């Protein structure tokens, strides 16, 4: 009798352990599923908010550098023959300095947060903004790529419209518990927009 009762007791303990283990696995799975789903929402919200912060830093840094530069020195031109080109060395140096300046500014930026409502787990749109919010943190990283590109457009008879664009690509890092991710976006800024007048051909002047 004692042996049978002991076996039943052991079976009950085993069932309880298995039940607790199953509940534990279910809770873990539910937690990671919920966190992953909310992280997707946090990633989108963080990107929107971070872009505003990063754009302000880009504007400030760029304005400070332009105030100290003579942008006309970025051009190499011969107006008589209508030849114009960008000074690659000077523009690359400008891009490198801007990248360093932005990376320094980003390193001094404190972590920002964005709250994601627990209702975002619900597939029904009406409930997605309801409930307590879970904070996700983000900040610009120290990686900023700054490049440039040129465009030559026809501006008229012996006229060339030269444009030099800066392409700035910062990264945003999003952090929460066991997850992290980076979001990269690109901003294109017109640095130089000028029209170069060349010498009008004599044959054209005689026809006029």
Z-matrix of the N, CA and C atoms (Angstrom, degrees):
N
C 1 1.453
C 2 1.518 1 111.74
N 3 1.372 2 113.75 1 -45.34
C 4 1.457 3 117.42 2 -179.80
C 5 1.523 4 110.90 3 -62.65
N 6 1.334 5 115.05 4 -37.45
C 7 1.462 6 119.07 5 -178.84
C 8 1.530 7 111.02 6 -65.05
N 9 1.337 8 117.95 7 -41.96
C 10 1.461 9 121.83 8 179.55
C 11 1.521 10 110.70 9 -67.42
N 12 1.352 11 116.32 10 -41.96
C 13 1.463 12 120.16 11 178.68
C 14 1.523 13 110.57 12 -64.45
N 15 1.326 14 116.13 13 -38.27
C 16 1.465 15 120.75 14 179.35
C 17 1.523 16 110.71 15 -65.33
N 18 1.333 17 116.14 16 -39.06
C 19 1.474 18 119.59 17 178.77
C 20 1.519 19 111.19 18 -65.53
N 21 1.375 20 114.88 19 -42.13
C 22 1.466 21 117.58 20 178.96
C 23 1.533 22 111.29 21 -63.43
N 24 1.316 23 115.67 22 -37.82
C 25 1.466 24 120.17 23 178.76
C 26 1.523 25 111.07 24 -65.81
N 27 1.322 26 115.65 25 -40.93
C 28 1.469 27 120.14 26 178.71
C 29 1.532 28 110.38 27 -65.62
N 30 1.333 29 116.04 28 -38.78
C 31 1.460 30 119.61 29 178.59
C 32 1.532 31 111.35 30 -64.34
N 33 1.361 32 115.22 31 -41.42
C 34 1.464 33 118.81 32 177.78
C 35 1.525 34 111.32 33 -61.91
N 36 1.318 35 116.78 34 -41.68
C 37 1.468 36 120.80 35 178.21
C 38 1.535 37 110.72 36 -63.45
N 39 1.326 38 114.50 37 -40.93
C 40 1.462 39 118.92 38 179.69
C 41 1.530 40 110.49 39 -64.57
N 42 1.340 41 115.45 40 -42.12
C 43 1.467 42 119.35 41 178.10
C 44 1.524 43 111.10 42 -62.80
N 45 1.318 44 117.39 43 -40.61
C 46 1.453 45 121.62 44 179.13
C 47 1.535 46 111.05 45 -63.98
N 48 1.328 47 114.67 46 -42.91
C 49 1.474 48 118.88 47 179.22
C 50 1.526 49 110.50 48 -63.40
N 51 1.341 50 115.56 49 -44.31
C 52 1.462 51 119.23 50 178.84
C 53 1.525 52 111.37 51 -64.37
N 54 1.336 53 116.24 52 -38.11
C 55 1.457 54 120.65 53 179.09
C 56 1.527 55 110.78 54 -65.71
N 57 1.327 56 116.04 55 -44.85
C 58 1.468 57 120.17 56 178.21
C 59 1.531 58 110.54 57 -63.09
N 60 1.324 59 115.93 58 -40.65
C 61 1.461 60 119.75 59 179.23
C 62 1.527 61 110.87 60 -64.03
N 63 1.345 62 115.85 61 -41.21
C 64 1.465 63 120.31 62 178.43
C 65 1.532 64 110.72 63 -64.88
N 66 1.337 65 116.60 64 -42.54
C 67 1.473 66 120.68 65 178.10
C 68 1.527 67 110.10 66 -62.96
N 69 1.332 68 115.99 67 -41.84
C 70 1.468 69 120.54 68 179.11
C 71 1.524 70 111.24 69 -61.21
N 72 1.348 71 116.74 70 -45.79
C 73 1.460 72 120.37 71 178.61
C 74 1.529 73 111.22 72 -63.17
N 75 1.338 74 115.94 73 -39.38
C 76 1.464 75 119.85 74 179.46
C 77 1.525 76 110.93 75 -63.75
N 78 1.341 77 116.11 76 -43.41
C 79 1.463 78 119.99 77 179.09
C 80 1.524 79 111.31 78 -64.36
N 81 1.334 80 116.14 79 -42.03
C 82 1.472 81 119.72 80 178.85
C 83 1.524 82 110.92 81 -63.01
N 84 1.329 83 115.71 82 -45.86
C 85 1.465 84 119.50 83 179.44
C 86 1.523 85 110.76 84 -61.94
N 87 1.342 86 115.91 85 -43.18
C 88 1.466 87 119.74 86 -179.80
C 89 1.522 88 110.97 87 -63.84
N 90 1.339 89 115.57 88 -40.44
C 91 1.463 90 119.65 89 -179.83
C 92 1.524 91 111.20 90 -63.08
N 93 1.328 92 116.67 91 -48.85
C 94 1.469 93 119.52 92 -178.36
C 95 1.526 94 111.45 93 -68.27
N 96 1.315 95 117.24 94 -34.46
C 97 1.469 96 119.73 95 176.24
C 98 1.518 97 110.74 96 -64.49
N 99 1.348 98 116.23 97 -46.55
C 100 1.466 99 120.24 98 -179.97
C 101 1.523 100 111.16 99 -64.29
N 102 1.332 101 116.02 100 -42.52
C 103 1.464 102 119.39 101 -179.03
C 104 1.528 103 110.99 102 -64.58
N 105 1.335 104 116.46 103 -40.08
C 106 1.466 105 120.09 104 179.49
C 107 1.521 106 111.32 105 -65.39
N 108 1.328 107 115.85 106 -41.07
C 109 1.465 108 120.12 107 179.97
C 110 1.523 109 110.92 108 -66.59
N 111 1.318 110 116.84 109 -43.05
C 112 1.463 111 120.61 110 -179.95
C 113 1.519 112 111.11 111 -71.39
N 114 1.327 113 116.80 112 -29.19
C 115 1.465 114 119.85 113 179.43
C 116 1.524 115 110.99 114 -65.43
N 117 1.321 116 116.34 115 -33.77
C 118 1.465 117 120.15 116 177.15
C 119 1.530 118 110.19 117 -63.43
N 120 1.343 119 115.62 118 -43.04
C 121 1.466 120 119.87 119 177.83
C 122 1.520 121 110.23 120 -66.13
N 123 1.339 122 116.40 121 -42.94
C 124 1.463 123 120.79 122 -179.95
C 125 1.524 124 111.43 123 -62.59
N 126 1.319 125 116.01 124 -35.23
C 127 1.458 126 120.10 125 179.51
C 128 1.522 127 111.15 126 -63.32
N 129 1.323 128 116.65 127 -42.39
C 130 1.470 129 120.37 128 179.00
C 131 1.525 130 111.45 129 -68.12
N 132 1.340 131 116.63 130 -45.03
C 133 1.460 132 120.33 131 -179.38
C 134 1.526 133 111.44 132 -66.14
N 135 1.334 134 116.52 133 -39.74
C 136 1.460 135 120.55 134 179.66
C 137 1.520 136 111.03 135 -65.51
N 138 1.320 137 116.51 136 -39.38
C 139 1.464 138 120.27 137 -179.57
C 140 1.526 139 110.60 138 -62.39
N 141 1.334 140 116.68 139 -41.27
C 142 1.463 141 120.29 140 -179.73
C 143 1.531 142 110.88 141 -65.13
N 144 1.334 143 115.68 142 -47.50
C 145 1.464 144 120.15 143 -178.10
C 146 1.527 145 111.23 144 -69.20
N 147 1.323 146 116.41 145 -39.32
C 148 1.462 147 120.03 146 -177.88
C 149 1.523 148 111.88 147 -68.85
N 150 1.323 149 117.40 148 -34.70
C 151 1.461 150 120.00 149 179.32
C 152 1.521 151 111.23 150 -60.53
N 153 1.327 152 116.13 151 -37.66
C 154 1.460 153 119.88 152 178.30
C 155 1.524 154 110.83 153 -64.19
N 156 1.345 155 116.21 154 -43.47
C 157 1.467 156 120.44 155 179.38
C 158 1.521 157 111.18 156 -66.24
N 159 1.324 158 115.99 157 -44.65
C 160 1.466 159 120.42 158 -178.57
C 161 1.519 160 110.80 159 -65.82
N 162 1.326 161 117.52 160 -40.56
C 163 1.463 162 120.16 161 179.58
C 164 1.533 163 111.93 162 -62.09
N 165 1.322 164 116.76 163 -36.91
C 166 1.458 165 120.04 164 176.55
C 167 1.527 166 110.87 165 -63.49
N 168 1.325 167 116.57 166 -41.48
C 169 1.462 168 120.22 167 178.59
C 170 1.526 169 111.36 168 -67.38
N 171 1.323 170 116.39 169 -38.14
C 172 1.463 171 119.93 170 177.24
C 173 1.522 172 110.34 171 -63.45
N 174 1.330 173 117.15 172 -46.01
C 175 1.462 174 120.84 173 -179.68
C 176 1.521 175 111.40 174 -60.45
N 177 1.330 176 116.23 175 -45.19
C 178 1.466 177 120.42 176 -178.96
C 179 1.523 178 111.36 177 -63.57
N 180 1.333 179 116.71 178 -48.91
C 181 1.468 180 120.92 179 -177.88
C 182 1.521 181 111.44 180 -64.11
N 183 1.331 182 116.48 181 -40.89
C 184 1.465 183 120.42 182 -178.06
C 185 1.525 184 110.94 183 -68.16
N 186 1.325 185 117.23 184 -41.02
C 187 1.458 186 120.48 185 178.73
C 188 1.526 187 111.40 186 -63.74
N 189 1.323 188 116.73 187 -39.32
C 190 1.462 189 120.43 188 178.61
C 191 1.525 190 111.04 189 -64.46
N 192 1.325 191 117.53 190 -39.79
C 193 1.465 192 120.40 191 -178.80
C 194 1.523 193 111.39 192 -73.43
N 195 1.337 194 117.25 193 -40.13
C 196 1.467 195 120.03 194 -179.89
C 197 1.525 196 110.52 195 -64.04
N 198 1.340 197 116.65 196 -34.39
C 199 1.462 198 120.11 197 179.38
C 200 1.522 199 111.98 198 -64.18
N 201 1.325 200 117.12 199 -21.84
C 202 1.456 201 121.58 200 -178.42
C 203 1.526 202 112.85 201 -102.11
N 204 1.319 203 117.82 202 1.31
C 205 1.459 204 121.66 203 -175.12
C 206 1.527 205 111.14 204 -118.53
N 207 1.318 206 114.96 205 149.30
C 208 1.462 207 121.84 206 169.30
C 209 1.522 208 106.92 207 -99.46
N 210 1.323 209 115.92 208 101.01
C 211 1.463 210 120.03 209 -173.38
C 212 1.524 211 112.25 210 -64.45
N 213 1.341 212 117.01 211 -23.46
C 214 1.468 213 118.90 212 178.53
C 215 1.521 214 111.68 213 -65.09
N 216 1.345 215 116.24 214 -21.96
C 217 1.470 216 119.37 215 179.22
C 218 1.521 217 111.79 216 -73.69
N 219 1.343 218 116.72 217 -9.22
C 220 1.460 219 120.27 218 177.90
C 221 1.530 220 111.85 219 -79.57
N 222 1.339 221 117.04 220 -5.71
C 223 1.454 222 121.07 221 -176.37
C 224 1.521 223 111.03 222 -110.94
N 225 1.313 224 114.55 223 142.41
C 226 1.463 225 121.93 224 171.31
C 227 1.521 226 106.65 225 -117.86
N 228 1.348 227 116.49 226 116.08
C 229 1.458 228 118.00 227 -173.14
C 230 1.522 229 111.90 228 -140.90
N 231 1.310 230 112.89 229 155.13
C 232 1.461 231 122.93 230 172.19
C 233 1.524 232 105.84 231 -131.14
N 234 1.322 233 114.62 232 93.09
C 235 1.461 234 119.78 233 -173.27
C 236 1.523 235 112.32 234 -62.92
N 237 1.315 236 118.40 235 -29.93
C 238 1.467 237 121.46 236 -177.17
C 239 1.514 238 111.54 237 -62.31
N 240 1.315 239 115.73 238 -39.56
C 241 1.460 240 119.92 239 -178.41
C 242 1.533 241 112.37 240 -104.52
N 243 1.312 242 115.76 241 5.60
C 244 1.465 243 118.84 242 177.34
C 245 1.505 244 113.80 243 69.81
N 246 1.329 245 117.77 244 28.03
C 247 1.460 246 121.89 245 179.78
C 248 1.522 247 109.58 246 -100.87
N 249 1.301 248 116.67 247 131.21
C 250 1.463 249 121.37 248 179.12
C 251 1.524 250 108.97 249 -147.11
N 252 1.302 251 115.43 250 143.57
C 253 1.464 252 120.29 251 179.22
C 254 1.522 253 108.70 252 -152.51
N 255 1.295 254 115.50 253 162.62
C 256 1.464 255 121.13 254 178.25
C 257 1.524 256 109.35 255 -88.64
N 258 1.328 257 115.37 256 141.42
C 259 1.459 258 120.93 257 176.32
C 260 1.528 259 107.49 258 -79.85
N 261 1.309 260 115.60 259 98.04
C 262 1.464 261 121.22 260 -173.40
C 263 1.521 262 112.71 261 -58.91
N 264 1.328 263 117.27 262 -43.18
C 265 1.458 264 120.64 263 -176.94
C 266 1.525 265 111.46 264 -62.75
N 267 1.329 266 116.78 265 -45.34
C 268 1.464 267 120.23 266 -177.77
C 269 1.534 268 111.36 267 -68.16
N 270 1.324 269 115.92 268 -40.43
C 271 1.465 270 118.34 269 -178.69
C 272 1.526 271 110.57 270 -69.80
N 273 1.334 272 117.32 271 -39.34
C 274 1.468 273 119.67 272 176.75
C 275 1.525 274 111.13 273 -63.09
N 276 1.327 275 116.63 274 -38.91
C 277 1.462 276 120.23 275 177.67
C 278 1.531 277 110.36 276 -65.08
N 279 1.339 278 116.44 277 -39.32
C 280 1.463 279 120.77 278 177.46
C 281 1.531 280 110.54 279 -63.48
N 282 1.327 281 117.20 280 -43.37
C 283 1.464 282 121.60 281 178.85
C 284 1.526 283 110.83 282 -62.73
N 285 1.323 284 116.67 283 -40.96
C 286 1.462 285 120.92 284 179.92
C 287 1.526 286 110.91 285 -65.38
N 288 1.329 287 117.10 286 -42.03
C 289 1.462 288 120.59 287 178.90
C 290 1.526 289 111.05 288 -65.80
N 291 1.329 290 116.28 289 -40.04
C 292 1.463 291 119.92 290 178.43
C 293 1.523 292 110.74 291 -64.85
N 294 1.320 293 116.79 292 -40.25
C 295 1.465 294 120.91 293 178.39
C 296 1.524 295 110.50 294 -61.81
N 297 1.334 296 117.35 295 -45.33
C 298 1.466 297 121.49 296 179.02
C 299 1.530 298 110.77 297 -62.63
N 300 1.313 299 116.38 298 -40.93
C 301 1.461 300 121.01 299 -178.50
C 302 1.532 301 110.69 300 -65.23
N 303 1.319 302 116.43 301 -41.86
C 304 1.466 303 120.51 302 179.18
C 305 1.528 304 111.32 303 -68.62
N 306 1.313 305 116.73 304 -40.08
C 307 1.458 306 119.39 305 179.11
C 308 1.525 307 111.06 306 -63.04
N 309 1.338 308 116.24 307 -37.88
C 310 1.470 309 120.13 308 176.60
C 311 1.527 310 110.39 309 -65.12
N 312 1.333 311 116.05 310 -42.68
C 313 1.467 312 120.38 311 179.36
C 314 1.530 313 110.85 312 -64.47
N 315 1.324 314 116.97 313 -40.49
C 316 1.464 315 120.40 314 -179.87
C 317 1.525 316 111.73 315 -66.50
N 318 1.331 317 116.32 316 -36.79
C 319 1.466 318 119.75 317 -178.90
C 320 1.524 319 111.53 318 -66.11
N 321 1.323 320 117.19 319 -21.60
C 322 1.461 321 121.28 320 -179.75
C 323 1.531 322 112.17 321 -95.69
N 324 1.314 323 116.56 322 0.44
C 325 1.462 324 120.94 323 -179.75
C 326 1.520 325 110.31 324 -81.06
N 327 1.322 326 116.60 325 129.61
C 328 1.462 327 120.66 326 178.52
C 329 1.528 328 110.29 327 -77.33
N 330 1.324 329 114.88 328 159.13
C 331 1.464 330 119.96 329 177.68
C 332 1.529 331 110.61 330 -63.48
N 333 1.305 332 115.58 331 133.73
C 334 1.456 333 121.97 332 174.69
C 335 1.528 334 108.36 333 -105.99
N 336 1.320 335 116.27 334 158.78
C 337 1.463 336 119.60 335 -178.49
C 338 1.518 337 110.70 336 -125.56
N 339 1.309 338 114.68 337 154.86
C 340 1.458 339 121.65 338 174.41
C 341 1.527 340 106.88 339 -136.81
N 342 1.327 341 116.52 340 133.18
C 343 1.463 342 120.60 341 -177.21
C 344 1.518 343 111.94 342 -94.92
N 345 1.317 344 115.79 343 132.40
C 346 1.467 345 121.77 344 179.21
C 347 1.532 346 108.04 345 -113.09
N 348 1.332 347 118.74 346 117.61
C 349 1.477 348 120.93 347 179.99
C 350 1.524 349 111.10 348 -64.59
N 351 1.318 350 115.16 349 145.09
C 352 1.466 351 119.43 350 177.09
C 353 1.523 352 111.52 351 -64.21
N 354 1.331 353 116.44 352 -21.93
C 355 1.452 354 120.02 353 177.63
C 356 1.511 355 113.83 354 -64.33
N 357 1.347 356 116.91 355 -14.88
C 358 1.464 357 119.53 356 178.61
C 359 1.522 358 111.98 357 -66.20
N 360 1.336 359 116.79 358 -13.59
C 361 1.468 360 120.40 359 176.29
C 362 1.514 361 111.86 360 -74.73
N 363 1.330 362 115.62 361 -17.81
C 364 1.463 363 120.10 362 -177.85
C 365 1.530 364 110.04 363 -83.12
N 366 1.323 365 117.87 364 135.12
C 367 1.471 366 119.79 365 179.70
C 368 1.524 367 113.61 366 -71.35
N 369 1.337 368 117.24 367 -13.65
C 370 1.465 369 120.99 368 179.87
C 371 1.519 370 109.41 369 -84.86
N 372 1.325 371 117.28 370 124.57
C 373 1.460 372 121.73 371 -173.92
C 374 1.526 373 112.35 372 -60.61
N 375 1.327 374 117.69 373 -32.34
C 376 1.464 375 121.50 374 -175.94
C 377 1.527 376 111.41 375 -61.79
N 378 1.323 377 117.80 376 -33.93
C 379 1.459 378 121.81 377 -175.61
C 380 1.531 379 113.55 378 -93.84
N 381 1.318 380 118.62 379 -3.11
C 382 1.460 381 120.50 380 -171.33
C 383 1.524 382 114.00 381 -71.87
N 384 1.336 383 117.99 382 -18.11
C 385 1.466 384 120.56 383 177.49
C 386 1.517 385 112.59 384 -105.36
N 387 1.329 386 116.15 385 16.63
C 388 1.457 387 121.31 386 -176.70
C 389 1.531 388 109.42 387 -108.63
N 390 1.341 389 114.81 388 147.55
C 391 1.454 390 119.55 389 175.50
C 392 1.512 391 113.22 390 107.20
N 393 1.339 392 116.57 391 168.35
C 394 1.472 393 120.26 392 177.31
C 395 1.519 394 110.77 393 -63.05
N 396 1.340 395 114.28 394 154.55
C 397 1.457 396 119.74 395 -176.60
C 398 1.521 397 111.53 396 -104.63
N 399 1.307 398 114.11 397 143.41
C 400 1.462 399 121.89 398 176.23
C 401 1.531 400 107.43 399 -107.00
N 402 1.342 401 115.80 400 126.68
C 403 1.462 402 120.17 401 -174.74
C 404 1.528 403 111.89 402 -83.13
N 405 1.316 404 115.13 403 135.00
C 406 1.463 405 123.73 404 172.40
C 407 1.523 406 106.85 405 -118.83
N 408 1.307 407 116.32 406 141.94
C 409 1.463 408 120.59 407 -173.61
C 410 1.527 409 110.51 408 -111.88
N 411 1.328 410 114.46 409 147.42
C 412 1.462 411 119.30 410 179.37
C 413 1.524 412 109.11 411 -147.83
N 414 1.322 413 114.68 412 160.13
C 415 1.467 414 121.59 413 176.56
C 416 1.523 415 108.06 414 -163.31
N 417 1.345 416 117.30 415 150.05
C 418 1.469 417 119.43 416 173.93
C 419 1.525 418 109.76 417 -64.75
N 420 1.295 419 117.09 418 141.65
C 421 1.460 420 120.60 419 177.26
C 422 1.515 421 109.83 420 -87.63
N 423 1.319 422 116.03 421 175.91
C 424 1.454 423 119.80 422 -178.66
C 425 1.510 424 114.27 423 -81.74
N 426 1.320 425 117.25 424 5.02
C 427 1.463 426 120.69 425 -177.60
C 428 1.525 427 110.55 426 -98.80
N 429 1.323 428 115.89 427 118.04
C 430 1.461 429 121.40 428 177.75
C 431 1.529 430 108.66 429 -137.09
N 432 1.309 431 116.74 430 121.54
C 433 1.453 432 121.39 431 176.43
C 434 1.525 433 109.22 432 -99.37
N 435 1.327 434 115.56 433 126.78
C 436 1.461 435 120.80 434 178.65
C 437 1.534 436 107.79 435 -124.47
N 438 1.318 437 115.91 436 118.20
C 439 1.458 438 121.95 437 178.21
C 440 1.527 439 108.79 438 -128.78
N 441 1.318 440 115.79 439 176.05
C 442 1.460 441 119.12 440 178.17
C 443 1.522 442 109.92 441 -139.78
N 444 1.321 443 114.58 442 159.19
C 445 1.456 444 120.29 443 173.78
C 446 1.530 445 108.61 444 -142.81
N 447 1.307 446 115.89 445 153.06
C 448 1.465 447 121.27 446 -178.08
C 449 1.524 448 109.81 447 -115.58
N 450 1.320 449 114.44 448 153.09
C 451 1.462 450 121.10 449 176.88
C 452 1.521 451 108.72 450 -138.87
N 453 1.334 452 116.76 451 132.05
C 454 1.463 453 122.94 452 178.04
C 455 1.527 454 108.05 453 -111.38
N 456 1.315 455 115.64 454 122.19
C 457 1.455 456 121.35 455 -179.46
C 458 1.527 457 109.30 456 -122.39
N 459 1.306 458 115.75 457 145.52
C 460 1.468 459 120.35 458 177.95
C 461 1.529 460 109.31 459 -73.72
N 462 1.348 461 114.53 460 127.20
C 463 1.453 462 119.39 461 -178.39
C 464 1.512 463 113.48 462 -110.39
N 465 1.311 464 118.66 463 2.57
C 466 1.464 465 121.55 464 -177.65
C 467 1.516 466 109.78 465 139.50
N 468 1.332 467 116.37 466 -161.95
C 469 1.464 468 120.93 467 -179.33
C 470 1.526 469 108.98 468 -69.08
N 471 1.310 470 114.66 469 117.08
C 472 1.468 471 121.64 470 -179.28
C 473 1.530 472 112.52 471 53.76
N 474 1.281 473 116.40 472 33.65
C 475 1.460 474 121.65 473 175.51
C 476 1.522 475 109.78 474 -119.89
N 477 1.320 476 114.50 475 138.45
C 478 1.458 477 120.51 476 179.43
C 479 1.521 478 108.62 477 -126.25
N 480 1.316 479 115.52 478 126.88
C 481 1.457 480 120.96 479 175.75
C 482 1.533 481 108.05 480 -95.79
N 483 1.320 482 115.49 481 111.07
C 484 1.464 483 121.09 482 -179.01
C 485 1.526 484 109.78 483 -101.28
N 486 1.312 485 115.31 484 128.00
C 487 1.464 486 121.14 485 176.36
C 488 1.526 487 109.14 486 -122.53
N 489 1.329 488 115.26 487 136.86
C 490 1.462 489 121.89 488 175.52
C 491 1.527 490 107.39 489 -122.11
N 492 1.322 491 114.89 490 121.57
C 493 1.462 492 121.42 491 -177.16
C 494 1.528 493 110.04 492 -110.69
N 495 1.331 494 115.77 493 139.90
C 496 1.460 495 121.00 494 170.83
C 497 1.525 496 108.92 495 -95.83
N 498 1.315 497 116.13 496 135.71
C 499 1.467 498 121.63 497 176.99
C 500 1.526 499 107.12 498 -116.21
N 501 1.321 500 115.35 499 110.41
C 502 1.466 501 122.13 500 -175.13
C 503 1.523 502 108.91 501 -109.34
N 504 1.332 503 116.63 502 125.19
C 505 1.472 504 121.90 503 -176.81
C 506 1.528 505 110.01 504 -125.63
N 507 1.328 506 117.56 505 90.00
C 508 1.473 507 120.37 506 175.39
C 509 1.524 508 111.62 507 -87.19
N 510 1.324 509 115.46 508 164.69
C 511 1.461 510 121.35 509 177.23
C 512 1.531 511 109.48 510 -117.44
N 513 1.329 512 115.41 511 146.21
C 514 1.457 513 122.55 512 178.15
C 515 1.522 514 108.11 513 -119.95
N 516 1.311 515 116.41 514 129.22
C 517 1.466 516 121.44 515 -178.40
C 518 1.522 517 109.61 516 -103.84
N 519 1.328 518 117.05 517 129.91
C 520 1.456 519 123.05 518 -179.51
C 521 1.531 520 108.54 519 -113.55
N 522 1.336 521 116.47 520 130.32
C 523 1.459 522 121.45 521 -174.88
C 524 1.525 523 111.02 522 -126.33
N 525 1.337 524 115.71 523 141.97
C 526 1.464 525 120.24 524 171.01
C 527 1.522 526 109.30 525 -169.28
N 528 1.310 527 115.59 526 119.42
C 529 1.456 528 122.48 527 176.65
C 530 1.527 529 111.62 528 47.55
N 531 1.334 530 116.85 529 -110.56
C 532 1.463 531 120.30 530 -174.92
C 533 1.520 532 112.73 531 -95.65
N 534 1.310 533 117.53 532 5.39
C 535 1.466 534 119.61 533 -175.34
C 536 1.518 535 111.40 534 -122.24
N 537 1.301 536 115.46 535 148.56
C 538 1.449 537 121.76 536 171.55
C 539 1.530 538 108.34 537 -153.85
N 540 1.305 539 114.28 538 154.04
C 541 1.462 540 118.88 539 -178.06
C 542 1.523 541 107.75 540 -156.93
N 543 1.307 542 116.67 541 162.91
C 544 1.459 543 121.60 542 176.65
C 545 1.520 544 109.38 543 -122.13
N 546 1.319 545 114.47 544 142.71
C 547 1.457 546 121.90 545 177.19
C 548 1.528 547 107.70 546 -119.75
N 549 1.300 548 116.64 547 128.16
C 550 1.468 549 120.82 548 179.46
C 551 1.518 550 108.62 549 -114.77
N 552 1.323 551 115.65 550 135.46
C 553 1.452 552 119.48 551 174.22
C 554 1.517 553 109.16 552 -134.10
N 555 1.298 554 116.07 553 166.03
C 556 1.461 555 121.64 554 -174.59
C 557 1.518 556 110.14 555 -123.94
N 558 1.323 557 115.08 556 139.51
C 559 1.465 558 120.73 557 176.01
C 560 1.525 559 108.50 558 -127.68
N 561 1.315 560 115.72 559 132.10
C 562 1.460 561 121.94 560 -178.01
C 563 1.527 562 108.88 561 -111.91
N 564 1.334 563 116.34 562 123.55
C 565 1.466 564 122.25 563 -174.74
C 566 1.520 565 109.43 564 -124.63
N 567 1.322 566 116.36 565 131.29
C 568 1.463 567 121.65 566 177.37
C 569 1.525 568 109.05 567 -76.51
N 570 1.318 569 116.94 568 117.68
C 571 1.461 570 121.71 569 -178.47
C 572 1.527 571 111.67 570 -94.90
N 573 1.331 572 117.42 571 -44.49
C 574 1.468 573 122.20 572 -178.36
C 575 1.520 574 108.74 573 -134.48
N 576 1.326 575 115.73 574 134.22
C 577 1.462 576 122.23 575 176.12
C 578 1.524 577 106.90 576 -141.02
N 579 1.319 578 117.30 577 101.31
C 580 1.454 579 120.61 578 -173.90
C 581 1.520 580 110.72 579 -138.96
N 582 1.323 581 115.50 580 154.00
C 583 1.463 582 122.39 581 177.84
C 584 1.523 583 108.14 582 -111.22
N 585 1.316 584 115.00 583 125.64
C 586 1.466 585 121.50 584 179.62
C 587 1.522 586 108.28 585 -102.38
N 588 1.331 587 116.72 586 124.69
C 589 1.464 588 122.26 587 178.52
C 590 1.523 589 109.81 588 -95.52
N 591 1.324 590 116.22 589 125.05
C 592 1.448 591 121.47 590 176.44
C 593 1.520 592 111.76 591 -98.73
N 594 1.287 593 116.86 592 -175.24
C 595 1.463 594 122.89 593 -179.89
C 596 1.533 595 109.39 594 -82.53
N 597 1.352 596 116.56 595 127.97
C 598 1.463 597 120.68 596 179.42
C 599 1.525 598 109.31 597 -74.41
N 600 1.318 599 120.24 598 130.82
C 601 1.480 600 122.23 599 -179.52
C 602 1.521 601 111.94 600 -59.26
N 603 1.359 602 116.09 601 141.84
C 604 1.465 603 121.36 602 -178.27
C 605 1.521 604 111.99 603 -62.55
N 606 1.314 605 118.29 604 -35.37
C 607 1.473 606 121.00 605 -179.59
C 608 1.519 607 110.26 606 -60.43
N 609 1.321 608 116.90 607 -37.40
C 610 1.461 609 120.20 608 179.18
C 611 1.508 610 111.11 609 -68.95
N 612 1.359 611 117.05 610 -38.21
C 613 1.474 612 120.58 611 178.30
C 614 1.517 613 111.30 612 -64.83
N 615 1.340 614 117.59 613 -39.49
C 616 1.491 615 121.33 614 -179.25
C 617 1.522 616 109.85 615 -67.89
N 618 1.328 617 118.33 616 -36.38
C 619 1.466 618 120.27 617 179.48
C 620 1.529 619 110.71 618 -67.84
N 621 1.352 620 115.60 619 -31.73
C 622 1.449 621 117.47 620 179.06
C 623 1.513 622 111.57 621 -76.27
